[in-house]
Amino acid sequence: MLRSISSSGNVALYPALCRWADDSLACTWYEYSSPVEPTPSDIWFSTSPDGAVWTRPVRVSDGVSYNGGASLLWQSADIFHVAWHSWRTPGREPFSSPRGGLANIWLARSLDEGRTWSPPIMAFPGIVGSKYASYAATSDGRMWMAFEEVSSRSVKISSSSDGLDWTTPVTVVEGGSNPDLFIDWDGRFHLVHAFQKGGRKGFRYLTGSDGKTWESPFRLPSLAEGRPLSRPKISLLDDGRLAVMTHTDGWGDRVNRYEIDLNEDKLELHIGVEWSAGNAFWTLNSLSVFSSEGERIQKILFGPIREGVGEEDWLVSAVSPLLGTTHPVGFDRPVMEMMRELGSPETKGLVYSDQTRRFELPLKPGRYFLEIVYSSWIASVPAVRFYLNAEILESVLPGVRPDRCCLIVVGKDGEPSENPFPRDDGHDHNRPSRLVRSGNGPEYWGAWTSFAGEGVRVVCGRFRETAGTFEVIE
């Protein structure tokens, strides 16, 4: 059965898993300080002798700003290392407009099996912007780290003898992101990363003998069940096949369009929440009204307070009406500086809310088309309800499938196979760790974020291959 690793009840995401001390497991993840809100987050750590019972989590980071994307390495004996990226630009929140505070990689080390941790230090102070660190080590104990440099959007690699002082990073891949590094027992380097070129997205795999020279990359599958995949994590199976843990990425903006007949001199829109794990918040990106002939009458973008505009001109409360396109609209929540950098104009100004909101537009009676662009927070399954002049427009969108984790196994002949997991239960499951070999025969451990049940938590499970298919052992 699946075992819960995080135990606070707060939103917990993005686990990194490793095996240590025979068959024991260790895990690190990042966790918001709230069960529903995108509040500041920290890195946490826990161990287990068997994957069933986990120790009380210990905080690794120091409670400053937003911390995420952790990587974990057991060096030897009692020594663990954790690397993660943290937004600590002075005076800037991580998602603030126009660009947001920069993320940089920070490190901490434990010398007592993870009970206590050293104060965090910055890994590469000479680099302006770095994230998504990935640890690995060679058999002689030398540590290696692959990471993404933000400014050049390139994958770099560095090494260290103690995990504190690192060599000058060198570029492995231009135009890469989200790298994950694995070194096998023969000392061979394996690297997978995401890339985007023009309209194409995908994964690439590289291998090399020394961390300096690399063979020509080849593309890995980046679709499962017809949906794009995200955040690859690499390991090798016992027989040398490549195993990449990833997940379908259905999170993003949704466009809802409605044809409406208005019998009043106003359009009153209510947006509320149908709570489910991970979806206690919705985000409103834009609201547009078109005439029956298709001409845009109004478009209202929801975004951060702009420089030079008084705050009183931007705030919108649950009962305050909109006054038209010339009246700018802003947040009515403490997170008004937050802005996700998702790459499209529609998704760069997201309004977070866990409350029902009422927006009112002055319109003459007639037929209109209404377009709402919105997102649900963290999870891919929308949990938002729309009302127009007290009549329900639409509830949870039909036909939108929840995210699932996926294990891609590439055989020695280069042919990949997809293994989605766990079984579709109507909830989101994503952000998995890499596979970790179990001491119990041809079995493996994995960890991921589960949105099932009461909250968003980090869970783990064992995998077994049967007739070429990997399944979670319940």
N, C-alpha and C positions, 0 to 999 in steps of 0.2 A: 504494500500500500504506500501511497505518497506520505511523506513526512514533512511537517512544517519546520523550517529552520528559524525564520524570524518569529518573534513571539510578542512584540510590543503592541500589535494591533494597528500600528501606523503603516502607511504605504511603503512597501519594501520592494526593491527592484534590482535587476542586473547582477545576479550572483556570479562569483568566480569560485570554482571548486578545485581542490587539490587533495591528493592522497599523501599521508605522512605516517611515519612510525608504524610500519607494517600495513595493516588494513584500516587504520584510522583515517578520518576525513576532516578537512578544514574548509571553511567557507567564509567569504567576505561579500558584502553587498552594500548598496546605499539605501538610505531610509529617510523619508521625510519625517518631520516632527509632528505630523498630524495624520489621522486616519483618512482624511478627505481632501485637505488643502495642499497646494504646492508650496509648502513652507520650506525654510532652509533645511538642507539634508546633510547627513553625516554618513561616514563609512563605519560599518560594524563587522565584527569577527566572532566566529563560534567554531567549536570542534565537536567531533562525535567519534566514539570508538567503533560504531557499527552503522551509522546512517539513520538510526532509529531515534536515539536520544541525543539531544544537542545541549551543549553547555549554555549557560546564561550569556547572551551576547555582550561583548566588550566594545566600547567605542574606540575606533582607531584615530579618526580625525578629531579636530579640536573645537568643533562647534562654530566655526567661522564660515559664513556664507553657504554656498551650495556646492556639495561635493558629490561626485558620481564616477561611473565608469571604472570601478576598481579592478585591479589584477593582483593575484596572490601567488607567492612562491615560498615553498618550504625549502630552506637552504640546507640545513643539516641539524641534527640533534634537536635543540630547543628553539632554533632561529627561524622566524618567519619574516617575510618582507611583503608590504602592500604598497602599491602605487595607484594613484587615482588623479583625476583632474578636478581642480577647484577654481571657482570664479572669485578672485580676490582683488580685482582692479579697485583701487581706492575710490570710494564714493559712488561706485557703480554696481548695480544689481546685475545678475548674469544675463537677463533678457531685456535690459532697458534700451530704450530708443536713443540714438538711431542705430547703434551697432551692438550695444551690450558690452558688459565687462568681459575681458579676455579670460579664457581658461588656461591654466598651466598645470603641469604634472607635479604632484607632491608625493613624498615618500615618508614611510614610517617603518621602523624595525622593532621586532620583539625578540628578546633573548630568553624568555621564560614561557614558551609554548603559547604565546598570545594572551597571557594574563595582563601584562602591561605593555605599553607602546611608547617609543621615543617621541619627542615632539616632532611634528611634521617639518620637513625641509623641502625646498624646491629642487627638483631634479636638474633642470637645465635653465638656470637664471639668465643665460645669455640669449635664450630663444624667446621671442615675443609670441606667445600663444602655442600651446601644445596640449594634446588630449589623447584619450584612448590608448593608454600604456598597455603593453602585453609583455609579461615576464617569461623567461625560459632560462635554463642553465645547462652547461655542458658537464660531462662526467668529472672534469677536474675542478668543479665548483665555481667556475667563472659564470657570472650572471650576464644575461643579455636582455635588452629591452627594445622592442619595436614600438613606435608611436606615430601619431599623425601631427605634423607641423601645420598649424592653422593658416599662417600667412601664405605659404606656398602650396598648401593642400597636397603635401607629399608625405610618403612613408619614410621614416628614418630609423636607424638602428644605432645602438650604443652598447657598451659593455662595461663591467665593473668587477672588481675582485671582492668588494665588501658591501656593495649595494648602496653606498653613500656617495662615493666619488665616481663619476662616469666619464668615459672618453668622449671626445668631440663627436657628436652624431654625424653619420654619413647618410646620404640619400640612397634608398633602395628603389623607390618607385616614385615617379612624378605623376601627379593626378590621382593619388590613392587616398583612401580614408579607412577608418575602422580596421586597422591591421590586427592580426592575431598570429603569434609566433609560437612554434613548437620545435623542440630539439629532441631527436630520438636517441636511443641508447648507443647508436653507432656514431653519434655526433653530427648527424646530418640536420641541416636547418630546413624547416618547412614554414612557409608564410602564406597566409591568405589575407586578402584585403578587398574592400569594395571600391568601385570606380564609377565615374560618370563622365561620359564623353559625348557632347552634343545631347541628343535625346536618349542615348543608350546608357543603361545602368547594368551592373553585374558584379561578379566576383572573379578574382584572378588568383591563381595559385603559383607560387614560385618555390624552388628548392635550391639549396646550395650546400657547399661542404665546410665553409668557414665563416659565414656571416658577412663576407666581403664581396664574393663573386656569386652570381646567381644565374641559373639556367633560364632559358626563355620561358616566360609565363604562359599558362594556358587558362582559358576561361572555364569556370565551374558553372553548374546550373544555378540560376538566380530566380527561378520560378518554381512554385509548388502549388498544386491545385489551381493553376492558372493565375496565381497572385505573386507579386514581387516578394523577394526575401530580403532580410536585413541582418546586419551584425553577425558575420560568420565567426565561429570558434572552431579551431582545428585541433585534431589529435589523430593518432594512428591506432588501428585495431591490432590485435595480436598477430595477425597474419600479414601485416604491412599495408593493408588497405587504408585509404584516406577517409577520415570521418569528419564531417563538418556539421556542427550544430548551428542552427539558424532559426529564423521564425518568419512567418508571413507578416507583412507590414501593411495592415489595413488602416492604420491611424492616419488621419489627415482631414482635410476639409471635405465637407459634404455639401452638395448643392441640391436644395429642395425647391421645386417650382410648382406653383399653384395657380389655377384659374379661379378667380373669385368674382362674385356679383355683390357689389356693395350697395346697400339700401340706405345707408346713413351717410352723414357728412364727415365721417372720420373712419380711419382704419386703426383699430386697436388690436395690437398683437401681444399675446402673452406667451412667454417661453418658460417652461418649467422642467423639472427633472423627474425622471423615473429612476429611482436610485437602484444601482446594482454595483457590485464591486468594481471600483476604479472609475465609476462614472458619476460620482456625486457632483461633479462640476461639468458645466458645458462652456463652450467658448463661442461667442458670436463674432463673426468676421465682417459680414456686410448684409445690408438689407436693401433691396431694389424693388421699385414699383414701375411697371410698364403699362402703357395704355393697351386697349384691345387690339390696336394696330401694331403693337410691338415697339412703340417709341418709349424710351426710358424717361420717366417723369421725375423720379428721384432715386438717388443712390446714396446711402449713408454708410460710410466706412467707420468701423469701431476700432479705435486704436489709442495709443498712449497720448498723454498730454504733450502738446508741442511747445517747443521753446518760444517764449515771448507771448504766450496766450495765458490769460489769467485762469487759475484753476476753477473759479466760480463759473466760467463760461463753458466748462467742459463736463462738469459732473452731471450724471444722470442717475436718478434714484428709481426705486421700483414703481413710483407713481408719477414721476416727472415726464411730461410729454416731450417729444421731439418737436422742434419748431421749424423744420424744413432743412434743406440742404445747405443753407448758408449758416446754420447754427451748428457748430462742431460738437461732436459727441465724444465723451470719454468714459472712464471707468467710475464705478461707484464702490470699488472694493480696495482694501489695502494693497493688493497686488498690482496696482495700476502701472507700475514700472515694468512689469514682466512682458516680454515679447518673444515668442518663439521664432527662431530663424529657420523657417521651413522652406524657404526658397521661392515662394510665390507671393505676389502682392496681396492676394486674398488672405493668406494665412500669416501675415506678418503683424497683424494688429488684432490679437485675440482678447476678447473680454471674458474673464473667468467668473463664473457665478455658481453658487449652490442654491440660489433662491429663484423663485418665479419672478420674472421681470415683465413690466407692462410698458410698451412703446406705442405712442399715439401719433398718427400722421393726419393732417387735415386734407381730405380728399372729397370731391363731389361724388354723388352716387353714380354707379355705372359698373362696367365690366373692366377688370384689371388682371394683370399677371403679377404675381408676387414671387420674388426670388430671395431665398435665405441661404446664405453660406455660413456654415457653422462646423464645429468639431466637438467631440466629446473628449474629456481629458484622460490621457494615458491609454485607455482601452480603445479598441477599434469598433466595438459595437455601440452604436448611438443609443443614448438613453434620455432623449430629449422629447418633450411633448409641446406641440404648437397649438395655440388657440387663436382664432380670429373672431373678434367681436363676440367673445364668450363661447363660440362654437369650435369644437375640436377640429383641427386641420389634419394632423397626423401624429401618431405616436411613434414608437420605435420602428424604424424603417424595415419593411420586410425584405428578405433576400440578402441582407448583409451578413456575411458569415464572420464569426469571431476569429481572431488570430489564433494560430496554432504553431507550436514548435515543429521543427522538421530536422531530421537527421539525414544528410546526404552522404551516402557511402560510394566512393569511387573505386571500382575494382581495378585490378592490375592491368586489365585490358582497356582502362580509361572510361568504361561505361558507368555512368552514375545511376543510383537508385534512390528514390525518395521514400522516406519513412515518417509521415506526419504522426505527431503524438501530442498529448494523450488523445483518447477518443473524444470526438466532438460532443461536448456537454453543454453547449450554448454559451460558454464563458470564454474569455480570452486567456491564452497561455502563451507567453512569449519571453524574450530576452534570456535565452538559455546560456548556461556555462558550456565549456567543452566537456566531452566525455572523459571520465576517469576510470581506469581499469580497477575492477574489484578483485579481491583475492580469491573469490569463489568461482573458479573456472572461467569460462568465456562470458563473463558478465561485466557490466560497466555501470558506473554511477553518473548521473547528471542532475543539475539543478536548474530551476527556471522560476519565472514569476507567474503566479496563478491568481486569476481574478475570480475564481470560484469561491463560494462560501462568504463569510463575513469579512470582507476586506481584501486588500491586495498584499500578498505575502510571498515569501520565497520558500519553495518546497524542493524536495529532492526525491528521486526514485531510481530504481535499478532497471537496467535494460538487459535483455537477452535476445540473441539472434536465433530465430527459428525459421528454417526453410528460406533463408535470404531476407527475412523481414525482422526488423528490430521492434520489440514491443516493451512497454513499461510493465514490469512485473507488479501486479496489484497485490 
